[in-house]
Amino acid sequence: ELENQLTTKSKTLDELKQSLALNGSAEQTPEALSLRITELSEMVDSIVSQVAQLKTSMQSILEQWRVYDEVYAEVSLITTRYLYCIDQCKPSVVSLEALKNEVKTLQ
């Protein structure tokens, strides 16, 4: 979206350059307007460069988040498996009387 806005602004700036070349301006000298338009063009170029850098950084960050999500899902699955195993391996709670009876049966 930002790139589209910059493209639109660049086109507008180019139109201003062409208009200046054809008509001139009564308020300011053509040289002053031309200088200002050149400054604006340089600012647009700088912003375009910054947006490109931002886009590259964001792609890197998105890739890191994708890897994080994959690892998190795997760790979550392993944790769930371990919790299930621990739950299944717990000895059932038995009363003292039941243990005495089990000992007698085993003897």
Number of C-alpha atoms within 10 A of each C-alpha: 6 10 13 9 10 16 14 12 15 17 12 12 17 14 12 15 16 12 12 17 12 9 9 16 13 7 7 10 12 15 11 11 17 17 12 12 17 14 12 15 16 12 12 17 14 12 15 17 12 12 15 13 12 12 13 12 12 12 12 12 12 12 12 12 12 12 12 12 12 12 12 12 12 12 12 12 12 12 12 12 12 12 12 11 11 11 10 10 9 8 8 7 6 8 8 9 9 10 11 11 11 11 10 9 8 7 6
